[in-house]
Amino acid sequence: MLVVEDNLVNRTIVVRLLAKEGCEVDAADSGEEALIAVSRGSYDLILMDVNMPQVDGCETTQRIRGRKNPAAAYRLSR
């Protein structure tokens, strides 16, 4: 699972809550960082803030869905 949140406090809370429930969680603090994380591996679930500076959550999602791996794009759109 990937958590993308630019606010440190919110990101920390979400990551800790999910980890406490047994989830393996990676975190990113920007859309750019999320794109790098996705290029390095795949995620079953991405929780993303919509309002982030520079590359917002909507644009990041569009870029992820536009990747060359159609199976990953299909998983993300379901």
N, CA, C and O atoms as a printed pandas DataFrame, in Angstrom:
     atom_number atom_name residue_name chain_id  residue_number  x_coord  y_coord  z_coord
0              1         N          MET        A               1    0.849   -1.157    0.000
1              2        CA          MET        A               1    0.000    0.000    0.000
2              3         C          MET        A               1    0.903    1.229    0.000
3              4         O          MET        A               1    1.949    1.251    0.649
4              5         N          LEU        A               2    0.477    2.251   -0.740
5              6        CA          LEU        A               2    1.210    3.508   -0.782
6              7         C          LEU        A               2    0.309    4.624   -0.271
7              8         O          LEU        A               2   -0.826    4.770   -0.726
8              9         N          VAL        A               3    0.809    5.400    0.663
9             10        CA          VAL        A               3    0.102    6.565    1.184
10            11         C          VAL        A               3    0.824    7.802    0.670
11            12         O          VAL        A               3    2.024    7.967    0.886
12            13         N          VAL        A               4    0.078    8.673   -0.016
13            14        CA          VAL        A               4    0.659    9.900   -0.561
14            15         C          VAL        A               4   -0.039   11.086    0.100
15            16         O          VAL        A               4   -1.223   11.332   -0.129
16            17         N          GLU        A               5    0.704   11.808    0.914
17            18        CA          GLU        A               5    0.143   12.919    1.692
18            19         C          GLU        A               5    1.250   13.922    1.956
19            20         O          GLU        A               5    2.308   13.551    2.465
20            21         N          ASP        A               6    1.028   15.182    1.622
21            22        CA          ASP        A               6    2.062   16.194    1.811
22            23         C          ASP        A               6    2.141   16.716    3.243
23            24         O          ASP        A               6    3.149   17.316    3.614
24            25         N          ASN        A               7    1.125   16.508    4.043
25            26        CA          ASN        A               7    1.129   16.959    5.431
26            27         C          ASN        A               7    1.750   15.870    6.301
27            28         O          ASN        A               7    1.220   14.762    6.392
28            29         N          LEU        A               8    2.871   16.189    6.935
29            30        CA          LEU        A               8    3.616   15.207    7.726
30            31         C          LEU        A               8    2.780   14.577    8.835
31            32         O          LEU        A               8    2.832   13.364    9.035
32            33         N          VAL        A               9    2.020   15.378    9.548
33            34        CA          VAL        A               9    1.206   14.853   10.657
34            35         C          VAL        A               9    0.174   13.864   10.125
35            36         O          VAL        A               9    0.044   12.760   10.654
36            37         N          ASN        A              10   -0.559   14.252    9.086
37            38        CA          ASN        A              10   -1.572   13.355    8.515
38            39         C          ASN        A              10   -0.945   12.072    7.983
39            40         O          ASN        A              10   -1.465   10.978    8.201
40            41         N          ARG        A              11    0.184   12.221    7.281
41            42        CA          ARG        A              11    0.865   11.047    6.715
42            43         C          ARG        A              11    1.297   10.094    7.820
43            44         O          ARG        A              11    1.121    8.881    7.703
44            45         N          THR        A              12    1.857   10.635    8.882
45            46        CA          THR        A              12    2.326    9.808    9.993
46            47         C          THR        A              12    1.171    9.062   10.650
47            48         O          THR        A              12    1.290    7.873   10.949
48            49         N          ILE        A              13    0.065    9.741   10.874
49            50        CA          ILE        A              13   -1.102    9.108   11.502
50            51         C          ILE        A              13   -1.631    7.971   10.634
51            52         O          ILE        A              13   -1.878    6.872   11.132
52            53         N          VAL        A              14   -1.806    8.228    9.347
53            54        CA          VAL        A              14   -2.351    7.205    8.445
54            55         C          VAL        A              14   -1.418    6.003    8.373
55            56         O          VAL        A              14   -1.870    4.861    8.453
56            57         N          VAL        A              15   -0.126    6.252    8.222
57            58        CA          VAL        A              15    0.837    5.152    8.132
58            59         C          VAL        A              15    0.828    4.321    9.410
59            60         O          VAL        A              15    0.839    3.091    9.348
60            61         N          ARG        A              16    0.808    4.971   10.553
61            62        CA          ARG        A              16    0.806    4.240   11.836
62            63         C          ARG        A              16   -0.475    3.429   12.025
63            64         O          ARG        A              16   -0.427    2.286   12.479
64            65         N          LEU        A              17   -1.612    4.016   11.679
65            66        CA          LEU        A              17   -2.881    3.283   11.811
66            67         C          LEU        A              17   -2.900    2.048   10.910
67            68         O          LEU        A              17   -3.315    0.970   11.335
68            69         N          LEU        A              18   -2.451    2.209    9.676
69            70        CA          LEU        A              18   -2.453    1.077    8.748
70            71         C          LEU        A              18   -1.439    0.014    9.159
71            72         O          LEU        A              18   -1.721   -1.181    9.068
72            73         N          ALA        A              19   -0.267    0.439    9.607
73            74        CA          ALA        A              19    0.747   -0.512   10.062
74            75         C          ALA        A              19    0.261   -1.282   11.283
75            76         O          ALA        A              19    0.528   -2.477   11.417
76            77         N          LYS        A              20   -0.446   -0.603   12.164
77            78        CA          LYS        A              20   -1.005   -1.254   13.361
78            79         C          LYS        A              20   -1.987   -2.363   12.983
79            80         O          LYS        A              20   -2.134   -3.350   13.703
80            81         N          GLU        A              21   -2.654   -2.183   11.844
81            82        CA          GLU        A              21   -3.600   -3.188   11.352
82            83         C          GLU        A              21   -2.921   -4.276   10.514
83            84         O          GLU        A              21   -3.587   -5.159    9.974
84            85         N          GLY        A              22   -1.594   -4.202   10.411
85            86        CA          GLY        A              22   -0.845   -5.242    9.718
86            87         C          GLY        A              22   -0.548   -4.967    8.251
87            88         O          GLY        A              22   -0.076   -5.852    7.538
88            89         N          CYS        A              23   -0.817   -3.764    7.799
89            90        CA          CYS        A              23   -0.546   -3.416    6.398
90            91         C          CYS        A              23    0.923   -3.064    6.209
91            92         O          CYS        A              23    1.546   -2.450    7.075
92            93         N          GLU        A              24    1.459   -3.461    5.070
93            94        CA          GLU        A              24    2.789   -3.020    4.673
94            95         C          GLU        A              24    2.602   -1.695    3.947
95            96         O          GLU        A              24    1.946   -1.645    2.906
96            97         N          VAL        A              25    3.167   -0.631    4.482
97            98        CA          VAL        A              25    2.881    0.709    3.979
98            99         C          VAL        A              25    4.169    1.421    3.583
99           100         O          VAL        A              25    5.135    1.472    4.344
100          101         N          ASP        A              26    4.154    1.970    2.367
101          102        CA          ASP        A              26    5.176    2.910    1.930
102          103         C          ASP        A              26    4.523    4.281    1.936
103          104         O          ASP        A              26    3.304    4.388    1.797
104          105         N          ALA        A              27    5.315    5.325    2.094
105          106        CA          ALA        A              27    4.764    6.676    2.130
106          107         C          ALA        A              27    5.519    7.578    1.175
107          108         O          ALA        A              27    6.722    7.424    0.964
108          109         N          ALA        A              28    4.790    8.521    0.604
109          110        CA          ALA        A              28    5.371    9.547   -0.257
110          111         C          ALA        A              28    4.776   10.879    0.148
111          112         O          ALA        A              28    3.623   10.949    0.572
112          113         N          ASP        A              29    5.573   11.952    0.015
113          114        CA          ASP        A              29    5.076   13.256    0.436
114          115         C          ASP        A              29    4.696   14.168   -0.722
115          116         O          ASP        A              29    4.409   15.346   -0.513
116          117         N          SER        A              30    4.692   13.633   -1.947
117          118        CA          SER        A              30    4.312   14.445   -3.102
118          119         C          SER        A              30    3.898   13.547   -4.260
119          120         O          SER        A              30    4.153   12.343   -4.255
120          121         N          GLY        A              31    3.259   14.150   -5.245
121          122        CA          GLY        A              31    2.903   13.402   -6.444
122          123         C          GLY        A              31    4.129   12.882   -7.167
123          124         O          GLY        A              31    4.133   11.762   -7.678
124          125         N          GLU        A              32    5.178   13.706   -7.208
125          126        CA          GLU        A              32    6.414   13.280   -7.865
126          127         C          GLU        A              32    7.004   12.049   -7.174
127          128         O          GLU        A              32    7.442   11.106   -7.833
128          129         N          GLU        A              33    7.009   12.071   -5.855
129          130        CA          GLU        A              33    7.539   10.937   -5.094
130          131         C          GLU        A              33    6.679    9.686   -5.318
131          132         O          GLU        A              33    7.200    8.572   -5.384
132          133         N          ALA        A              34    5.385    9.876   -5.430
133          134        CA          ALA        A              34    4.483    8.749   -5.691
134          135         C          ALA        A              34    4.785    8.123   -7.050
135          136         O          ALA        A              34    4.792    6.900   -7.185
136          137         N          LEU        A              35    5.033    8.954   -8.049
137          138        CA          LEU        A              35    5.356    8.435   -9.379
138          139         C          LEU        A              35    6.652    7.635   -9.360
139          140         O          LEU        A              35    6.762    6.610  -10.034
140          141         N          ILE        A              36    7.619    8.094   -8.600
141          142        CA          ILE        A              36    8.871    7.355   -8.470
142          143         C          ILE        A              36    8.626    6.018   -7.779
143          144         O          ILE        A              36    9.137    4.987   -8.216
144          145         N          ALA        A              37    7.847    6.033   -6.703
145          146        CA          ALA        A              37    7.553    4.793   -5.965
146          147         C          ALA        A              37    6.840    3.786   -6.854
147          148         O          ALA        A              37    7.157    2.597   -6.826
148          149         N          VAL        A              38    5.882    4.254   -7.639
149          150        CA          VAL        A              38    5.121    3.357   -8.520
150          151         C          VAL        A              38    6.010    2.814   -9.628
151          152         O          VAL        A              38    5.812    1.687  -10.081
152          153         N          SER        A              39    6.983    3.598  -10.069
153          154        CA          SER        A              39    7.882    3.115  -11.126
154          155         C          SER        A              39    8.820    2.027  -10.612
155          156         O          SER        A              39    9.345    1.237  -11.396
156          157         N          ARG        A              40    9.029    1.984   -9.300
157          158        CA          ARG        A              40    9.926    0.991   -8.690
158          159         C          ARG        A              40    9.208   -0.300   -8.307
159          160         O          ARG        A              40    9.858   -1.328   -8.119
160          161         N          GLY        A              41    7.899   -0.269   -8.189
161          162        CA          GLY        A              41    7.166   -1.459   -7.772
162          163         C          GLY        A              41    5.678   -1.253   -7.950
163          164         O          GLY        A              41    5.235   -0.180   -8.359
164          165         N          SER        A              42    4.913   -2.276   -7.646
165          166        CA          SER        A              42    3.462   -2.156   -7.800
166          167         C          SER        A              42    2.791   -2.143   -6.424
167          168         O          SER        A              42    3.330   -2.652   -5.442
168          169         N          TYR        A              43    1.622   -1.556   -6.389
169          170        CA          TYR        A              43    0.855   -1.443   -5.149
170          171         C          TYR        A              43   -0.564   -1.930   -5.398
171          172         O          TYR        A              43   -1.143   -1.664   -6.451
172          173         N          ASP        A              44   -1.115   -2.636   -4.434
173          174        CA          ASP        A              44   -2.508   -3.062   -4.510
174          175         C          ASP        A              44   -3.454   -1.904   -4.231
175          176         O          ASP        A              44   -4.586   -1.893   -4.714
176          177         N          LEU        A              45   -2.996   -0.933   -3.456
177          178        CA          LEU        A              45   -3.836    0.197   -3.075
178          179         C          LEU        A              45   -2.969    1.432   -2.894
179          180         O          LEU        A              45   -1.892    1.369   -2.301
180          181         N          ILE        A              46   -3.453    2.562   -3.415
181          182        CA          ILE        A              46   -2.781    3.839   -3.213
182          183         C          ILE        A              46   -3.801    4.801   -2.617
183          184         O          ILE        A              46   -4.847    5.062   -3.212
184          185         N          LEU        A              47   -3.485    5.328   -1.429
185          186        CA          LEU        A              47   -4.314    6.357   -0.800
186          187         C          LEU        A              47   -3.607    7.682   -1.037
187          188         O          LEU        A              47   -2.473    7.875   -0.599
188          189         N          MET        A              48   -4.284    8.602   -1.738
189          190        CA          MET        A              48   -3.614    9.818   -2.154
190          191         C          MET        A              48   -4.413   11.072   -1.822
191          192         O          MET        A              48   -5.624   11.139   -2.034
192          193         N          ASP        A              49   -3.710   12.044   -1.304
193          194        CA          ASP        A              49   -4.268   13.379   -1.076
194          195         C          ASP        A              49   -4.539   14.001   -2.444
195          196         O          ASP        A              49   -3.729   13.858   -3.360
196          197         N          VAL        A              50   -5.650   14.675   -2.588
197          198        CA          VAL        A              50   -5.982   15.310   -3.861
198          199         C          VAL        A              50   -5.303   16.670   -3.983
199          200         O          VAL        A              50   -4.823   17.028   -5.059
200          201         N          ASN        A              51   -5.259   17.426   -2.897
201          202        CA          ASN        A              51   -4.717   18.788   -2.930
202          203         C          ASN        A              51   -3.280   18.821   -2.449
203          204         O          ASN        A              51   -3.008   18.985   -1.260
204          205         N          MET        A              52   -2.355   18.660   -3.404
205          206        CA          MET        A              52   -0.931   18.753   -3.095
206          207         C          MET        A              52   -0.315   19.781   -4.038
207          208         O          MET        A              52   -0.800   19.967   -5.154
208          209         N          PRO        A              53    0.749   20.447   -3.599
209          210        CA          PRO        A              53    1.406   21.416   -4.481
210          211         C          PRO        A              53    2.102   20.718   -5.644
211          212         O          PRO        A              53    2.376   19.520   -5.581
212          213         N          GLN        A              54    2.379   21.450   -6.679
213          214        CA          GLN        A              54    3.060   20.992   -7.891
214          215         C          GLN        A              54    2.214   19.959   -8.632
215          216         O          GLN        A              54    1.402   20.340   -9.475
216          217         N          VAL        A              55    2.370   18.692   -8.354
217          218        CA          VAL        A              55    1.575   17.661   -9.028
218          219         C          VAL        A              55    0.525   17.168   -8.034
219          220         O          VAL        A              55    0.856   16.483   -7.066
220          221         N          ASP        A              56   -0.751   17.521   -8.274
221          222        CA          ASP        A              56   -1.798   17.133   -7.328
222          223         C          ASP        A              56   -2.187   15.667   -7.491
223          224         O          ASP        A              56   -1.706   14.982   -8.394
224          225         N          GLY        A              57   -3.045   15.206   -6.623
225          226        CA          GLY        A              57   -3.444   13.803   -6.623
226          227         C          GLY        A              57   -4.146   13.365   -7.891
227          228         O          GLY        A              57   -3.956   12.235   -8.342
228          229         N          CYS        A              58   -4.956   14.237   -8.477
229          230        CA          CYS        A              58   -5.669   13.873   -9.709
230          231         C          CYS        A              58   -4.694   13.694  -10.869
231          232         O          CYS        A              58   -4.788   12.722  -11.618
232          233         N          GLU        A              59   -3.764   14.624  -11.016
233          234        CA          GLU        A              59   -2.779   14.517  -12.093
234          235         C          GLU        A              59   -1.873   13.304  -11.883
235          236         O          GLU        A              59   -1.538   12.605  -12.839
236          237         N          THR        A              60   -1.480   13.058  -10.647
237          238        CA          THR        A              60   -0.646   11.898  -10.347
238          239         C          THR        A              60   -1.377   10.616  -10.716
239          240         O          THR        A              60   -0.783    9.715  -11.309
240          241         N          THR        A              61   -2.647   10.523  -10.376
241          242        CA          THR        A              61   -3.448    9.347  -10.719
242          243         C          THR        A              61   -3.523    9.167  -12.227
243          244         O          THR        A              61   -3.387    8.048  -12.722
244          245         N          GLN        A              62   -3.740   10.259  -12.968
245          246        CA          GLN        A              62   -3.786   10.163  -14.435
246          247         C          GLN        A              62   -2.463    9.669  -14.996
247          248         O          GLN        A              62   -2.444    8.860  -15.924
248          249         N          ARG        A              63   -1.361   10.148  -14.443
249          250        CA          ARG        A              63   -0.048    9.701  -14.912
250          251         C          ARG        A              63    0.177    8.223  -14.593
251          252         O          ARG        A              63    0.731    7.490  -15.412
252          253         N          ILE        A              64   -0.245    7.788  -13.426
253          254        CA          ILE        A              64   -0.098    6.374  -13.059
254          255         C          ILE        A              64   -0.936    5.510  -13.995
255          256         O          ILE        A              64   -0.468    4.479  -14.476
256          257         N          ARG        A              65   -2.150    5.920  -14.248
257          258        CA          ARG        A              65   -3.020    5.155  -15.146
258          259         C          ARG        A              65   -2.510    5.141  -16.577
259          260         O          ARG        A              65   -2.823    4.221  -17.334
260          261         N          GLY        A              66   -1.735    6.139  -16.958
261          262        CA          GLY        A              66   -1.206    6.221  -18.310
262          263         C          GLY        A              66    0.082    5.444  -18.517
263          264         O          GLY        A              66    0.643    5.461  -19.612
264          265         N          ARG        A              67    0.562    4.762  -17.479
265          266        CA          ARG        A              67    1.793    3.989  -17.611
266          267         C          ARG        A              67    1.645    2.904  -18.655
267          268         O          ARG        A              67    0.535    2.572  -19.071
268          269         N          LYS        A              68    2.763    2.359  -19.071
269          270        CA          LYS        A              68    2.773    1.363  -20.145
270          271         C          LYS        A              68    2.254    0.000  -19.718
271          272         O          LYS        A              68    2.005   -0.850  -20.573
272          273         N          ASN        A              69    2.085   -0.233  -18.437
273          274        CA          ASN        A              69    1.624   -1.527  -17.952
274          275         C          ASN        A              69    0.092   -1.508  -17.843
275          276         O          ASN        A              69   -0.443   -1.024  -16.845
276          277         N          PRO        A              70   -0.623   -2.030  -18.860
277          278        CA          PRO        A              70   -2.089   -1.954  -18.822
278          279         C          PRO        A              70   -2.705   -2.697  -17.651
279          280         O          PRO        A              70   -3.761   -2.297  -17.160
280          281         N          ALA        A              71   -2.074   -3.766  -17.192
281          282        CA          ALA        A              71   -2.624   -4.516  -16.059
282          283         C          ALA        A              71   -2.627   -3.640  -14.812
283          284         O          ALA        A              71   -3.593   -3.660  -14.048
284          285         N          ALA        A              72   -1.568   -2.877  -14.596
285          286        CA          ALA        A              72   -1.502   -1.990  -13.432
286          287         C          ALA        A              72   -2.544   -0.887  -13.553
287          288         O          ALA        A              72   -3.199   -0.538  -12.571
288          289         N          ALA        A              73   -2.697   -0.342  -14.740
289          290        CA          ALA        A              73   -3.694    0.709  -14.937
290          291         C          ALA        A              73   -5.094    0.161  -14.692
291          292         O          ALA        A              73   -5.945    0.864  -14.147
292          293         N          TYR        A              74   -5.341   -1.080  -15.087
293          294        CA          TYR        A              74   -6.662   -1.685  -14.872
294          295         C          TYR        A              74   -6.921   -1.865  -13.384
295          296         O          TYR        A              74   -8.012   -1.563  -12.902
296          297         N          ARG        A              75   -5.921   -2.358  -12.653
297          298        CA          ARG        A              75   -6.084   -2.555  -11.209
298          299         C          ARG        A              75   -6.405   -1.228  -10.529
299          300         O          ARG        A              75   -7.249   -1.177   -9.635
300          301         N          LEU        A              76   -5.737   -0.157  -10.948
301          302        CA          LEU        A              76   -5.944    1.140  -10.310
302          303         C          LEU        A              76   -7.302    1.726  -10.612
303          304         O          LEU        A              76   -7.812    2.527   -9.828
304          305         N          SER        A              77   -7.904    1.349  -11.732
305          306        CA          SER        A              77   -9.182    1.969  -12.117
306          307         C          SER        A              77  -10.389    1.228  -11.571
307          308         O          SER        A              77  -11.504    1.739  -11.672
308          309         N          ARG        A              78  -10.216    0.058  -11.004
309          310        CA          ARG        A              78  -11.337   -0.723  -10.490
310          311         C          ARG        A              78  -11.848   -0.193   -9.193
311          312         O          ARG        A              78  -12.794   -0.744   -8.630
